[in-house]
Amino acid sequence: MCRRCSIDMIASIAAMPIALVAGALLFFVPAPSSDAFELEAQLDGVVDNVHIESDPTSGDSAPYSWHEDVLRPHSEYIRLHVASVDIPANTAASLALRDQTGAIVRRYTIRELQELTPFWTVAVTGDHAQIVVEGDRVPDGFQIVFDKIAYQTEAGAPLSTYGNDRKQPIRDYLDDRIVSEIQSAVAKLLFIKDGLPRVCTGFLFENDLLLTNHHCISDQATCDTAVALFGYQVTPDGRLEAGEQYECLNIDDEKVDYELDYAVVRLARSPGMVWGHLELAGVDPVSAAADASDEENLGLFVVQHPAGYPKMISYKGCGSTAAPVDGRSPGSDFTHRCDTLGGSSGSPIVDLQGRVVGLHHYGFGDGEGQADAWHENRAVRMSRIVPRLEIEDIDCP
């Protein structure tokens, strides 16, 4: 059997309505000579050009402290781009990012600033971030310059929903042993691509390895901007739990595949030691007819961050309708009736045994521009991906 980390059941939390900002799961452009589509990660916000620089120092003998508040009303998160640093020898200081409660989200040491700059910081949850530079020894000439702010804004119209939207907050299923075990290893991914903030979903299959879509993260430049947020969900009293962020270290060039639309990235600090990791199944789900009733549809579910918002689950019992079907390559996909949204790309499609059988990567849409698109939600068959990951102890047919 596959390796699988058993995670302690999370206590059930009270119901609370969540306002979702809906968005297209994927954008596509019909390829000129085939039925394939160029899939694109969900656009999540905007980038403002700014100029923020730390105050001049007064010499290395006095303690140094400077802060700047950054506000983007109604945003779900804020990220900053460090453009340049001037750090004289013998500087003893740090850069900290605080959220609206004053809690430190991330502290960067002098060495990290020297090695990483220019770089995008981690995300500060909420619409208020505070930049803080403090030090006991800050010589003349010390300076940090920020030139961009990325922040979440509302996405577009909902897609990829069959009839009534039956996605639910993950808290509604935390008494379910299988769902409770699965959900912890699923993360919201924030990254900058083509100069804009984007969002997808991903999940751990090893302590430090995360699987997502190729159309989300496929190169080191994107990885360098990416953070994975685990435990991003709603508390019983309606507050947003920010969870914990892990930065993307590198991408495995041998485990990035355009045709099967998957990518493996390595995260810092082995988050699987805290959040667990999932079992990948080298088998396909059993498919029911597209018009089958819920009772006839064999059970699947999707744990996801639709539109980048707090963790949700498609209703438990959605199913596959056809397999195999052609995706980016012949026979690569199966179709399914699990409700998703933009930002759900890279979510695990899980069977009722808790095994990942598919990698969600496409949501259908109706309306202008959709005439030539696929008209069902799509997932890449895990039975096609598993052999290429070269993981031991995986059950394959």
C-alpha positions as CSV (number, residue, x, y, z in Angstrom):
1,M,0.0,0.0,0.0
2,C,1.0,3.6,-0.5
3,R,2.6,5.5,2.4
4,R,0.1,7.8,4.1
5,C,0.4,10.0,7.1
6,S,-2.5,9.7,9.5
7,I,-3.5,13.1,10.9
8,D,-5.4,13.5,14.1
9,M,-9.0,14.4,13.6
10,I,-9.6,18.1,13.8
11,A,-12.5,19.1,16.1
12,S,-15.7,20.1,14.3
13,I,-16.2,23.8,14.2
14,A,-19.5,25.7,14.1
15,A,-21.2,26.7,10.9
16,M,-20.7,30.1,9.4
17,P,-21.5,31.5,6.0
18,I,-18.5,32.3,3.9
19,A,-18.8,34.9,1.1
20,L,-16.9,33.5,-1.9
21,V,-15.6,35.5,-4.7
22,A,-16.2,33.4,-7.7
23,G,-13.9,33.1,-10.6
24,A,-13.2,31.1,-13.7
25,L,-11.3,28.0,-12.9
26,L,-9.2,28.2,-16.0
27,F,-8.8,30.5,-18.9
28,F,-8.2,29.0,-22.3
29,V,-7.3,29.8,-25.9
30,P,-8.2,27.4,-28.6
31,A,-5.1,26.0,-30.1
32,P,-5.0,26.6,-33.9
33,S,-4.4,23.0,-35.0
34,S,-5.9,20.8,-32.2
35,D,-8.7,20.5,-29.7
36,A,-6.4,21.3,-26.8
37,F,-6.6,24.5,-24.8
38,E,-3.9,26.7,-23.3
39,L,-4.9,26.5,-19.6
40,E,-4.0,29.5,-17.4
41,A,-3.9,29.8,-13.6
42,Q,-6.6,31.9,-11.9
43,L,-5.9,35.6,-11.8
44,D,-6.2,36.6,-8.2
45,G,-5.5,40.3,-7.9
46,V,-3.4,43.2,-9.1
47,V,0.1,44.7,-8.6
48,D,0.6,48.3,-7.7
49,N,3.8,50.1,-8.5
50,V,5.0,52.0,-5.4
51,H,8.2,53.4,-3.9
52,I,8.7,52.7,-0.2
53,E,12.1,53.0,1.4
54,S,13.3,52.7,5.0
55,D,14.3,55.9,6.8
56,P,17.9,57.1,6.7
57,T,19.9,55.8,9.7
58,S,21.5,57.9,12.4
59,G,24.7,56.0,12.9
60,D,25.5,52.5,14.2
61,S,25.6,53.4,17.9
62,A,21.9,53.9,18.4
63,P,19.1,51.3,18.1
64,Y,17.2,51.7,14.8
65,S,13.4,51.3,14.3
66,W,11.3,52.1,11.3
67,H,7.8,51.0,10.2
68,E,5.4,51.6,7.3
69,D,1.7,50.6,7.2
70,V,0.3,49.2,3.9
71,L,-3.4,49.3,3.5
72,R,-5.5,47.7,0.6
73,P,-9.1,47.8,1.8
74,H,-11.1,44.6,1.6
75,S,-8.2,42.6,0.2
76,E,-7.7,39.1,1.5
77,Y,-3.9,39.3,1.5
78,I,-1.0,41.7,0.8
79,R,2.5,40.8,-0.6
80,L,5.4,43.1,-1.1
81,H,8.3,43.1,-3.5
82,V,11.7,44.0,-2.1
83,A,13.5,45.7,-5.0
84,S,16.9,46.5,-3.5
85,V,18.8,46.5,-0.2
86,D,22.0,48.4,0.9
87,I,23.4,46.6,3.9
88,P,26.8,47.9,5.2
89,A,29.1,45.5,6.9
90,N,28.4,44.7,10.6
91,T,24.7,45.5,10.3
92,A,22.6,43.8,13.0
93,A,18.9,44.2,12.0
94,S,16.0,42.4,10.5
95,L,12.9,43.0,8.4
96,A,9.6,41.8,9.8
97,L,6.1,41.7,8.3
98,R,3.2,42.0,10.8
99,D,-0.5,41.5,10.2
100,Q,-3.3,43.7,11.4
101,T,-3.2,42.1,14.9
102,G,0.5,42.9,15.3
103,A,1.6,39.3,14.9
104,I,4.8,38.6,13.0
105,V,4.1,36.7,9.8
106,R,7.7,36.4,8.7
107,R,11.0,37.8,9.8
108,Y,13.9,38.1,7.3
109,T,17.5,38.1,8.5
110,I,20.2,40.2,7.0
111,R,21.6,37.2,5.3
112,E,18.2,36.3,3.8
113,L,17.8,39.8,2.5
114,Q,21.2,39.7,0.9
115,E,20.6,36.3,-0.7
116,L,17.0,36.7,-1.8
117,T,16.7,40.3,-3.1
118,P,15.0,41.1,-5.3
119,F,12.1,38.9,-4.1
120,W,8.4,38.7,-3.2
121,T,7.6,38.4,0.5
122,V,5.2,35.9,2.0
123,A,1.6,36.9,2.2
124,V,0.1,38.9,5.0
125,T,-3.5,37.8,5.5
126,G,-6.0,40.7,5.6
127,D,-6.0,44.2,4.1
128,H,-3.4,45.7,6.5
129,A,0.3,44.9,6.5
130,Q,3.0,46.5,8.5
131,I,6.7,46.6,7.4
132,V,9.0,46.8,10.4
133,V,12.8,47.2,10.3
134,E,14.6,47.0,13.7
135,G,18.2,46.7,14.6
136,D,20.8,47.2,17.4
137,R,23.5,48.1,15.0
138,V,22.5,49.9,11.7
139,P,25.4,51.9,10.1
140,D,24.9,54.8,7.8
141,G,23.9,53.8,4.3
142,F,21.5,51.0,5.3
143,Q,18.3,51.0,3.2
144,I,15.6,48.7,2.0
145,V,13.4,49.6,-1.0
146,F,10.0,48.2,-1.9
147,D,8.7,48.8,-5.4
148,K,5.5,46.7,-5.8
149,I,2.5,45.6,-3.8
150,A,0.4,42.6,-4.8
151,Y,-3.0,42.1,-3.3
152,Q,-6.1,40.1,-3.8
153,T,-9.1,41.5,-5.6
154,E,-12.4,40.1,-6.7
155,A,-12.3,37.5,-9.4
156,G,-14.9,36.8,-12.2
157,A,-18.1,34.8,-12.6
158,P,-18.5,31.2,-11.3
159,L,-17.9,28.3,-13.6
160,S,-17.7,24.5,-13.3
161,T,-20.8,24.1,-11.1
162,Y,-23.5,21.5,-11.9
163,G,-26.9,22.8,-11.1
164,N,-27.0,24.1,-7.5
165,D,-23.6,24.9,-6.0
166,R,-23.0,22.2,-3.5
167,K,-19.5,23.1,-2.3
168,Q,-19.3,23.4,1.5
169,P,-16.8,24.8,4.0
170,I,-14.4,22.1,5.1
171,R,-15.6,22.4,8.7
172,D,-18.9,20.8,7.7
173,Y,-17.0,17.5,7.1
174,L,-14.5,17.5,10.0
175,D,-16.4,14.8,11.8
176,D,-15.8,12.6,8.7
177,R,-12.7,10.6,9.4
178,I,-11.5,10.3,5.8
179,V,-12.1,14.0,5.0
180,S,-10.5,15.1,8.2
181,E,-7.4,13.1,7.4
182,I,-7.2,14.4,3.8
183,Q,-7.9,18.1,4.2
184,S,-4.9,19.1,6.2
185,A,-2.4,18.2,3.4
186,V,-4.2,20.5,0.9
187,A,-2.8,24.0,0.5
188,K,-3.7,27.3,-1.1
189,L,-0.9,28.4,-3.5
190,L,-0.1,32.0,-4.1
191,F,2.4,33.0,-6.8
192,I,3.3,35.7,-9.3
193,K,3.1,34.7,-13.0
194,D,3.3,37.0,-16.0
195,G,3.7,39.9,-13.6
196,L,0.3,39.2,-11.8
197,P,-0.8,37.5,-8.6
198,R,-2.4,34.1,-9.2
199,V,-3.9,31.3,-7.1
200,C,-4.2,27.5,-7.4
201,T,-4.5,24.6,-5.0
202,G,-1.9,21.9,-4.3
203,F,-1.4,18.9,-2.0
204,L,1.5,17.1,-0.3
205,F,2.4,13.5,-1.3
206,E,5.7,13.5,0.6
207,N,6.8,15.6,3.6
208,D,8.3,18.2,1.4
209,L,6.9,17.5,-2.1
210,L,3.7,19.1,-3.3
211,L,1.8,18.2,-6.5
212,T,-0.1,20.8,-8.5
213,N,-0.8,21.7,-12.1
214,H,1.8,22.5,-14.7
215,H,-0.3,25.5,-15.8
216,C,0.1,26.8,-12.2
217,I,3.8,26.4,-11.5
218,S,6.1,25.0,-14.1
219,D,9.4,26.8,-13.7
220,Q,11.9,28.0,-11.1
221,A,11.0,31.7,-11.6
222,T,7.4,31.1,-10.6
223,C,8.5,28.8,-7.8
224,D,10.6,31.6,-6.4
225,T,7.5,33.7,-5.9
226,A,5.3,30.9,-4.6
227,V,4.0,30.2,-1.1
228,A,1.8,27.4,0.1
229,L,-0.7,28.1,2.9
230,F,-1.8,25.1,5.0
231,G,-4.7,25.4,7.4
232,Y,-6.3,28.4,5.7
233,Q,-9.9,28.1,6.9
234,V,-12.6,29.6,9.1
235,T,-12.7,29.4,12.9
236,P,-15.9,28.6,14.8
237,D,-16.5,32.3,15.6
238,G,-16.2,33.3,12.0
239,R,-12.6,34.6,12.0
240,L,-10.2,33.6,9.2
241,E,-7.5,31.2,10.4
242,A,-4.4,32.3,8.4
243,G,-2.7,28.9,8.8
244,E,1.0,28.6,8.1
245,Q,3.0,29.5,5.0
246,Y,5.8,27.5,3.4
247,E,8.0,28.9,0.6
248,C,8.7,27.1,-2.6
249,L,12.4,26.0,-2.7
250,N,12.7,24.4,-6.2
251,I,10.9,22.6,-8.9
252,D,11.9,19.2,-10.1
253,D,12.5,19.6,-13.9
254,E,12.1,15.8,-14.4
255,K,8.7,15.9,-12.7
256,V,7.0,18.7,-14.7
257,D,4.8,17.5,-17.5
258,Y,2.8,19.7,-19.9
259,E,0.8,16.9,-21.5
260,L,-0.3,15.5,-18.1
261,D,-0.5,19.0,-16.6
262,Y,1.3,18.3,-13.4
263,A,4.3,19.7,-11.5
264,V,6.1,18.7,-8.4
265,V,7.6,21.4,-6.2
266,R,9.7,21.1,-3.1
267,L,8.7,23.2,-0.1
268,A,10.8,24.6,2.7
269,R,10.7,23.1,6.3
270,S,9.0,19.8,5.4
271,P,5.3,20.8,6.0
272,G,4.3,17.1,5.8
273,M,5.7,16.6,9.3
274,V,2.9,18.9,10.5
275,W,0.1,18.6,8.0
276,G,0.6,15.0,6.7
277,H,0.6,13.8,3.1
278,L,-1.8,12.0,0.8
279,E,-1.9,8.5,-0.8
280,L,-1.7,8.5,-4.6
281,A,-3.6,5.7,-6.3
282,G,-2.4,4.3,-9.6
283,V,-6.0,3.3,-10.5
284,D,-8.9,5.1,-12.1
285,P,-12.2,5.9,-10.5
286,V,-15.2,3.9,-11.6
287,S,-17.4,6.1,-13.9
288,A,-21.1,6.4,-13.9
289,A,-23.3,7.8,-16.8
290,A,-23.2,11.6,-17.1
291,D,-26.9,11.7,-16.2
292,A,-26.7,9.3,-13.2
293,S,-28.3,10.2,-9.9
294,D,-26.3,10.9,-6.8
295,E,-27.0,7.3,-5.6
296,E,-25.7,5.9,-8.9
297,N,-22.6,8.1,-9.0
298,L,-19.7,6.4,-7.2
299,G,-18.2,8.5,-4.5
300,L,-15.5,11.1,-5.1
301,F,-14.8,14.5,-3.5
302,V,-12.5,17.4,-4.0
303,V,-10.8,19.4,-1.2
304,Q,-9.9,22.8,-2.7
305,H,-9.4,26.5,-2.3
306,P,-12.0,27.8,-4.8
307,A,-11.3,31.3,-5.9
308,G,-8.4,31.3,-3.4
309,Y,-10.8,31.5,-0.4
310,P,-10.9,29.4,2.7
311,K,-10.7,25.6,2.3
312,M,-13.9,23.9,1.0
313,I,-15.0,20.5,-0.2
314,S,-17.3,19.5,-3.1
315,Y,-20.2,17.5,-1.8
316,K,-19.0,14.0,-0.9
317,G,-20.4,11.7,-3.5
318,C,-19.8,13.5,-6.7
319,G,-18.5,11.1,-9.4
320,S,-16.6,10.5,-12.6
321,T,-18.7,10.4,-15.7
322,A,-16.2,9.1,-18.3
323,A,-12.7,7.7,-18.4
324,P,-10.5,7.8,-20.2
325,V,-11.0,10.9,-22.2
326,D,-8.6,13.0,-24.2
327,G,-7.0,16.0,-22.4
328,R,-3.8,17.6,-23.3
329,S,-2.8,14.2,-24.5
330,P,-4.8,11.2,-25.6
331,G,-6.6,9.4,-22.8
332,S,-5.0,11.5,-20.1
333,D,-8.2,12.7,-18.3
334,F,-11.5,11.7,-16.8
335,T,-14.6,13.8,-16.5
336,H,-16.3,14.5,-13.2
337,R,-19.3,16.3,-11.6
338,C,-17.5,17.7,-8.6
339,D,-18.2,21.4,-8.2
340,T,-15.2,23.7,-8.4
341,L,-14.2,27.3,-9.1
342,G,-11.3,29.3,-10.2
343,G,-8.3,28.6,-7.9
344,S,-9.3,24.9,-7.6
345,S,-6.7,23.9,-10.2
346,G,-4.3,21.4,-8.7
347,S,-6.8,20.0,-6.2
348,P,-6.8,16.3,-5.3
349,I,-9.8,14.3,-6.5
350,V,-10.2,11.6,-3.8
351,D,-12.2,8.4,-3.6
352,L,-14.1,7.2,-0.5
353,Q,-11.1,5.2,0.6
354,G,-9.1,8.4,0.9
355,R,-6.9,7.8,-2.2
356,V,-6.1,10.5,-4.7
357,V,-7.3,9.2,-8.1
358,G,-7.2,12.5,-10.1
359,L,-5.6,15.9,-10.3
360,H,-8.3,18.5,-11.1
361,H,-7.2,20.9,-13.9
362,Y,-10.2,22.2,-15.9
363,G,-13.6,23.6,-15.1
364,F,-16.3,23.9,-17.8
365,G,-18.1,27.2,-18.5
366,D,-21.1,28.4,-20.3
367,G,-21.4,31.6,-22.3
368,E,-19.4,33.7,-24.7
369,G,-16.1,32.2,-25.7
370,Q,-17.0,28.8,-24.4
371,A,-18.4,27.2,-27.6
372,D,-15.3,25.3,-28.5
373,A,-14.3,24.3,-24.9
374,W,-14.6,21.1,-23.1
375,H,-18.1,20.9,-21.5
376,E,-17.3,18.9,-18.4
377,N,-15.0,19.3,-15.4
378,R,-11.7,17.5,-16.1
379,A,-9.1,15.8,-14.0
380,V,-5.8,14.1,-15.0
381,R,-5.9,10.4,-14.3
382,M,-3.5,9.7,-11.4
383,S,-2.9,6.3,-13.0
384,R,-1.0,8.2,-15.7
385,I,0.9,10.5,-13.3
386,V,2.0,7.9,-10.7
387,P,4.4,5.9,-12.9
388,R,6.2,9.1,-13.8
389,L,6.7,10.2,-10.2
390,E,8.8,7.0,-9.5
391,I,7.4,6.7,-6.0
392,E,7.8,3.4,-4.2
393,D,5.0,1.4,-2.5
394,I,2.3,2.7,-4.9
395,D,-0.5,0.3,-5.9
396,C,-0.8,0.3,-9.7
397,P,-2.9,-2.0,-11.8
